[in-house]
């Protein structure tokens, strides 16, 4: 199956049929000379954001584009006399070789990424076509200088250490923020976006981006096509907010990730840290609905997926069947088991976070505390080459070698070294052979995103019949394995049968090694069985299918919604809303205002006429003048509806003689300044305050930054100035507490943005709208113009009343405008972006009224 492809979205938006396909056109090289994108011109894409009102021809998922820093390809340059040529093969060690794991022949998988080897610009066209035709891979070629700044610079010196909780506290530690490296990172992400746009059919394809190397790529793709179906999975840890907020470009990265539809993490801790950062730095909230966690972001729900990745079961099982593996196992048995020695195994990259030195110290402590293991236990440490560069890697290598030498000199003897360090790269079958023979696997990283070594070890220890004979373990179906794992790695929560340790506690790790060596075989068998059952059912295919299933669910309503792109550069975002929800046109409403003669106007105050961020909440002289202009027009009935007390509203709006006021969400109502305050509901007994107030005071004392607002008929607990996470947590507890103690009282307990409120039952702003309309009806006034503006959840009741009264008190052909502030899900049909636009709108209407009064 060949999917359609678009590179010109303007052509797509115009409805013209493209004249090219994926497989029958040459893919050009991308950027063969060095060049950086400055932060001021990252908007200068060849294809601008397209208003996504297109109707999709198909919603069937038929192709997935997997994007990662590296392609799952091994490349080799061969020389035959005067002729040289490239040969390619799948990289069996790559986690992202997912076609077999997905297991659906109807799904085409395209890979986009870099090759590990440099390809000369003159060869890039030929290599691109070969990889596309034979492997469905689209290589991204980067100039060497740019790649160094992007990968070895920003990724490995700044993001990677920070995500592993290492702060650049001094220049010697490295990792200080460098603007030029950041610009290289952004440039490379844009190059990846260009490459993807050459092969994507944005209406049908799903894009799955992997890891921290491409964290701003979602913004570039979302900018190119607002409705792209986009998932992102982070394979590294996500640090706590206290660590992450030290990053100078913290908000840019968060907003870029939020341009995805689904964001995946290995563990709940990583997801929790990300959600906390979104809350503390962007002011966003999240909630869980039917088991799915979602962040509301400009009308879109960005879903959060928590699922640790698995391994390629079939790949390891096939390697276990190889003759080479059997021969290597025999060799290791002769080297260790036949000599009466037990192998402990460590397999780690040579980097500062893998805890190799701590593991060696624990081995030394084991031999000190338990002399019986000397000559009988060997730690084989396989040290894979470091992926990064720098002073810290060299120091790590030197320290490791020095520690191994010291231990071997202290406890070794002829024919026996307690520690064997293997630094040369091993073939995969050789590593599997070590797994098969090792009695215990030690993974003591001080911080690691996932680490699949324990999973590989468990499957290898399950073995097969041939290896059982080599190991002389008979035909028993029960196998055994033992794991000592760090608490700080992503796979730890899923390995409940492992001995979990704090790698920094050398004594505890040594004790864990002793426990693993001395544990009864029956216990080892039970632990192995439990682990193998989990690992075999949660392989990489399960992980990929689960993620893609959730991605499809997250994107299911893309087709029916309208999308707008807003913002510049890395602040770009999209707003996705109902097709009938649109921006209120000032010209349209002013025209309707001129034509009509009986008008009802309801205005919220905080967040609508007055910005929420204002410190002084009292109205300005300009606002009073505008409201008075509206009230002087005899065709208008103007009401200001607020949650504030009637005393405050009376004081603030005393100059407005003809304006109606509704206080405390509509409990109190006054038609004019000289009128009496009325109640919209029967008078209530507020004795419930004696129950609620002590509870609120308790939470105020324990929540720094929180306050209590005591109104005549309501109590409000505000936590706007408290710690966001703690305040939100306390608010949930307070809500439950109040609902429990007030269960038999005639009140409702509600939570809103940074507050929990207790108020009489039946009180809502919708009552004010009903009262106003019924009052006009009693006077035989049928409004032909209704304007209702509000900004939060409490105003939705007004919108509902207004829209449902079209066939009642409101004239059948009346002009009705229910308008909310900002683009967000609402019962209103219109929106304006902020309070400034609302004030300009009201001022425009006031000018029309002033002109009528003058003439």
C-alpha angles and dihedrals in degrees: 000000000000114000123211117260133205129193095164109061092180087063089048093049091051090057095242117145113244116239097218139065136204101259103035101059134069117252107222125224116265118230110329094182127061117265136151131213113227118218092248096061104038087111093066095098119156089236117046125211112287123218099244105223092127120129114232118236092205137015095187114121103235104148138035124196110206113200124193139148091257131034116234087245135114113213127193131183110222128196123208109178107297091346125087127187141170125247124194138195138168115276104236090197094059115105092204097066088109107153094096092039094056088054098200117120091196091065119082115207121207121188125209121188148096129292119237090231127067114248120202113243090242090060099043097091093052093044091049093054094045093051093044095049098041104030106017087239126143110202121212112212118206128187109253094241093051092046090052092052093044102043108022090030116040100013100043102028100039116015099034097051093043093049087052091053098258114137122200093237093159135019089247090064091055125211098102110156112268118192095205091054090050091052090051089051091052091046093053092048089053091050089054089051090052090051093049092049089060093064107024128107094202095198096057112016127092118217119208115190121195132212142335095303090078105034096133094044093092090064093053092048094045089050092052093048118010095202099048114142102238135178130178129194123193112210095185129067118276108224128229117272091254089062099035096051090065088072110102092215095044097128094046091057094046093049091047092054090047088061085074122090094219129023118194131204133180096230141020090244091061092046091046091053091050092049090048091053091050089051098045099039104030101025092236126150130209136200139188119238120185092335097315122109115216138178117212106225120172094323094317126103110223105203124217120215123197114192130127115232120248135212135258099267094184093050094054092043090052091050089051088058094054119113089226090058092051091050092049091049090053090051093051092047089055090047097049120005096042088051090054093251130135119219123223112191135209123180115184144144113254097252136119096255099055094077097227093148092050090050091052091050089051090052089051090050091050091056091046095050096038111037090177089077093059109112091009106066126057128187111211108197114193107197112196116206114275116258094212136051136226148087094298092059092052092047089050092052093048093048092049094051092046092050093048091049092050094049093046092049092049101044105016128102135180108307094009131086114172091209126042114190116200111193102162115093113265128212113247093249089054091054090048090052090056089051091053094053100038115103092203135014119215120204108173104160114160089218130000134159097226117323113203096198092102091052092050090048093052094051092045091052089053085063123162139264095278094053091044088062092048090050090045094228096135127225097307111137090215116095128182137214137163130211133193108189136176120249088227101066126092097238094055097089092055094051101069092160094058125097103251118209142179100241091208090063101080094184093051092050091049090050090050091052089051091050091049092051094046099042118120117257092238090058092048090051093053092049092047092049091052093048095045092051090055098041094046093051096041100051126147091274092057090048093050095045092048093050094047092047090055091044090054090049091048091053099041095106097044092103098055097045131082118235133205129185116220135174134037134264115343089347088071115126138160131236117214117193143153113293091242093053111094143156116277110248112222091207091052096050093043089052091050090046091055093050097049131078107189114053136178116196123186119183131184115215117205110061092006110058092008123043114242091230094059115113094203103055097182116111120262123238089252091056092050091051092050093049092047090052090055092045094050090061105095090210092064135082107191124192128182110205119196144159089229124106122271091242091058094045092047091053097044097045101035091120090061102085100175101036121109119226130206116192133193094018092311102312089119121042134185122180096199138004092260094044127100122258111254133189123237092209132035113283112274134211110245095199087116087077089074087064099039101042097062089050092051091047090055091055091044091055092050097042113065112216096026125119140186122232112201112203128179094261104011144049121214127193108202124194101172092126096042126097104286097229096041093042092051091048092049091047091057091049092047091049091054092043094051094044088054099048094039097045092116096041125096093246140100125224116213136173126214139163104325096338145082115207135193115199139156117285117264096023115131140136087253088073090061092053091049092047093050094048093045090048090054090047091053088055088051090248115142108192115228093184125046124177121182121174128180140145113211146045094279091060092058088080090062092048091051093051093047095049093044093051096066092108095037130050092349118082113258094243097036122142104244122188118183105178133181130194115255127001106289140124107293145148086240117097096213138047140192122202102236147342091276090062091047092052090049090050094050090045089054091053090046090054090055090052092047090052091052092050091050094049 
